[in-house]
Amino acid sequence: MAEIQPMEQFLIKKLVAIPPINVGGVSVDLSITNSVATMIFAAALICVFFLAAGRGKVVPGRVQAFGEILYDLADKGLTGPMIGDRGRPFLPYVFTLFCIIAVLDIWGLVPGQFTVTSQLSVTVTLAVLTFLIVLTVGFMRNGLGFFKLFVPGGVHWGMLFILVPIEMISFMVRPVTLSMRLFGNMIGGHVVMYMFASFVVGMAVFALHVGGIATLGFLGSALSLFMVVALFALELIVAFLQAFVFAALTCTYLSDVVNLDHGH
């Protein structure tokens, strides 16, 4: 029987080898991998979908209606209530972030397809990008007043020596928690689903070859199949939910610096 290797599904594989180029003394590999190909496909799929959904018909079809639902979710469910009127300029970024993560998460559930968001390098890149935007917006809007973010209001000055370092550390680890949450949920769910899928085949093959009381393995195989279906449904929900959570936390972090003059 073949060895069960649940982590093999996360391996980066070159699809199109391109000679590396030298940039400032650093060799940069521009080869097209399964990860890169999936991200290009996801970006193209999103563009095609919204080109079809953005026709602006008076009586919207299914594609346009679904596109409007997604847009309203980002506008009226995220940036609007979480950042307020000042959040409108950030709607394109939050909406794009939500869509790309959701599509990559869901596409990774298709059998045989690569799960890009199970790569820590990808989730860290998205988290660091968000963190840099928050820093940039914070200093551009507030100047040195940005540091008021680390000073809780209504606290005795003597407690600030303890609370300010805690607030600063909490702020600096945001990219870590943001990236690890998405990475952990994606890789954990796929590994568990892979293991149950291997039980479906393994226990059935064992029952066929051994026979006798081992035929009870068919029961275990059926139960494992049920678990695979249940986990797949759960992973669909988690895929969408993690995209929403990532976008929601982005809005929360932006709200902290955009509305700093209101909250402090």
C-alpha positions in Angstrom: 0.0 0.0 0.0 1.3 3.5 -0.9 2.6 5.6 2.0 0.3 8.3 3.3 1.9 11.7 2.8 -0.6 14.4 3.8 2.0 17.2 3.4 2.8 16.3 -0.2 -0.2 18.3 -1.4 1.6 21.5 -0.2 4.8 21.0 -2.2 5.8 23.8 -4.6 6.4 22.4 -8.1 7.8 24.1 -11.1 5.5 24.0 -14.1 7.5 26.3 -16.5 11.2 26.7 -15.8 12.6 30.1 -16.5 16.3 31.0 -16.1 16.9 33.1 -13.0 17.9 36.8 -13.4 20.3 38.7 -11.3 18.9 41.7 -9.4 21.5 43.6 -7.3 23.6 40.6 -6.8 20.6 38.4 -5.8 19.4 35.6 -8.1 15.7 35.8 -8.7 13.9 32.7 -9.9 11.0 33.7 -12.2 9.8 30.1 -12.9 6.1 29.5 -13.0 5.2 27.2 -10.2 1.9 25.6 -9.3 1.4 28.4 -6.7 2.1 31.2 -9.2 -0.1 29.5 -11.8 -3.0 29.2 -9.3 -2.7 32.9 -8.3 -2.7 34.0 -11.9 -5.7 31.9 -12.6 -7.5 33.2 -9.5 -6.8 36.8 -10.5 -8.0 36.2 -14.1 -11.2 34.4 -12.8 -12.0 37.4 -10.6 -11.5 39.9 -13.4 -13.7 37.9 -15.8 -16.4 37.5 -13.2 -16.6 41.2 -12.3 -16.4 42.2 -16.0 -19.5 40.1 -16.5 -21.1 41.3 -13.3 -20.4 44.9 -13.9 -22.7 45.4 -16.9 -25.1 47.4 -14.8 -28.4 46.0 -16.1 -31.6 47.4 -14.7 -32.8 43.9 -14.1 -29.7 42.1 -12.9 -29.0 38.5 -13.8 -27.6 35.9 -11.5 -23.9 36.9 -12.1 -24.6 40.6 -11.6 -26.8 39.9 -8.5 -24.1 37.8 -6.9 -21.4 40.4 -7.7 -23.6 43.1 -6.1 -24.0 40.9 -3.0 -20.2 40.5 -2.7 -19.7 44.3 -3.1 -22.4 45.1 -0.6 -20.8 42.7 1.9 -17.5 44.6 1.6 -19.1 48.0 1.5 -22.0 47.7 4.0 -20.7 44.8 6.0 -17.0 45.7 6.4 -15.7 49.2 5.5 -18.9 51.1 6.2 -19.7 49.9 9.8 -16.2 49.2 10.9 -14.4 52.3 9.6 -17.2 54.7 8.9 -17.4 57.4 6.2 -13.7 57.6 6.2 -13.4 54.0 5.1 -14.7 54.6 1.6 -11.2 55.1 0.1 -10.1 51.7 1.4 -13.0 49.8 0.0 -11.2 48.7 -3.2 -8.3 47.2 -1.2 -10.5 45.5 1.3 -12.8 44.2 -1.4 -9.9 42.9 -3.5 -8.3 41.3 -0.5 -11.6 39.5 0.4 -12.2 38.3 -3.1 -8.7 37.0 -3.8 -8.5 35.1 -0.5 -12.0 33.6 -0.9 -11.3 32.4 -4.4 -7.8 30.9 -3.5 -9.3 29.2 -0.4 -12.2 27.7 -2.3 -10.2 26.7 -5.4 -7.8 24.8 -3.1 -10.7 22.5 -2.2 -11.0 21.3 -5.8 -9.4 17.8 -5.9 -6.0 17.9 -7.4 -5.6 21.7 -7.1 -3.0 23.6 -5.1 -4.0 25.5 -2.0 -2.1 28.8 -2.2 -3.2 30.1 1.1 -1.6 27.1 2.8 1.7 28.7 2.0 3.0 30.8 4.8 4.9 33.0 2.4 1.7 34.0 0.7 -0.3 34.7 3.9 2.7 36.7 5.4 2.9 38.8 2.2 -0.8 39.7 2.5 -0.5 40.4 6.2 2.7 42.5 5.8 1.1 44.5 2.9 -1.9 45.3 5.1 0.4 46.2 8.0 2.4 48.6 5.8 -0.7 50.2 4.5 -1.9 50.7 8.1 1.4 52.3 9.1 1.5 54.6 6.0 -2.1 55.7 6.5 -1.5 56.2 10.2 1.5 58.5 9.8 0.0 60.4 6.8 -3.2 61.2 8.6 -1.9 61.7 12.1 1.8 62.5 11.9 3.6 61.9 15.2 0.1 61.7 16.7 0.1 58.2 15.4 1.8 57.1 18.7 -1.3 58.0 20.6 -2.5 54.7 19.4 -0.4 53.1 22.1 -1.7 55.3 24.9 -5.0 54.0 26.2 -7.5 56.7 27.2 -8.6 57.3 30.8 -5.7 55.4 32.3 -3.6 56.7 35.2 -0.2 57.9 34.0 1.6 55.4 36.3 0.0 52.5 34.4 1.3 53.8 31.1 4.8 52.4 31.7 3.2 48.9 31.6 0.4 49.4 29.1 2.3 51.3 26.4 4.9 48.5 25.8 2.1 45.9 25.8 0.1 48.0 23.3 3.2 48.3 21.1 4.0 44.6 21.2 0.3 43.8 20.4 0.5 46.2 17.4 3.7 44.7 16.1 2.5 41.1 16.2 -0.6 41.8 14.1 1.1 40.6 10.9 2.0 37.4 12.6 -1.4 36.6 14.0 -3.1 37.7 10.7 -1.0 35.4 8.6 -0.9 32.5 11.0 -4.6 32.4 11.4 -5.3 32.0 7.6 -2.3 29.6 7.1 -3.2 27.4 10.1 -6.8 27.0 9.2 -6.1 26.2 5.5 -3.3 23.7 6.2 -5.0 22.1 9.1 -8.3 21.5 7.4 -6.7 20.0 4.3 -4.5 17.7 6.3 -7.4 16.3 8.3 -9.5 15.9 5.1 -6.6 14.1 3.4 -6.2 11.7 6.3 -9.9 10.7 6.2 -9.8 10.4 2.4 -6.8 8.0 2.8 -8.9 5.9 5.3 -11.7 5.6 2.7 -9.4 3.8 0.2 -7.0 2.1 2.7 -9.7 0.4 4.8 -11.7 -0.7 1.7 -8.5 -2.2 0.1 -7.7 -3.9 3.4 -11.2 -5.4 3.7 -11.0 -6.7 0.1 -7.6 -8.3 0.4 -7.9 -9.9 3.9 -11.6 -10.8 4.0 -13.3 -12.4 7.0 -13.8 -10.1 9.9 -11.7 -7.6 8.1 -14.7 -6.9 5.9 -15.8 -4.6 8.7 -13.3 -2.3 7.2 -16.0 -1.4 4.6 -17.9 0.1 7.5 -14.9 2.2 8.5 -14.5 3.2 4.9 -18.1 4.4 4.7 -17.8 6.3 7.9 -14.6 7.9 6.6 -16.3 8.9 3.4 -19.1 10.5 5.4 -16.4 12.5 7.4 -14.8 13.6 4.1 -18.1 15.0 2.8 -18.8 16.7 6.2 -15.3 18.1 6.4 -15.5 19.4 2.8 -18.7 21.2 3.6 -17.1 22.6 6.7 -14.0 23.7 4.8 -16.2 25.6 2.3 -17.6 27.6 5.1 -14.2 28.1 6.7 -12.7 29.2 3.3 -15.3 32.0 3.0 -15.2 32.8 6.7 -11.4 33.1 6.8 -11.5 35.6 3.8 -14.1 37.6 5.7 -12.1 37.5 9.0 -8.9 38.6 7.2 -10.8 41.5 5.6 -12.6 42.4 8.8 -9.4 42.5 10.8 -7.9 44.7 8.1 -10.8 47.1 8.5 -10.3 47.1 12.3 -6.6 47.9 12.0 -7.4 50.7 9.5 -10.1 52.1 11.7 -7.6 52.4 14.6 -5.5 54.8 12.6 -8.2 56.5 10.4 -10.3 57.3 13.4 -7.5 57.9 15.9 -8.6 61.5 16.6 -12.1 60.3 17.5 -11.1 57.4 19.7 -8.4 59.1 21.8 
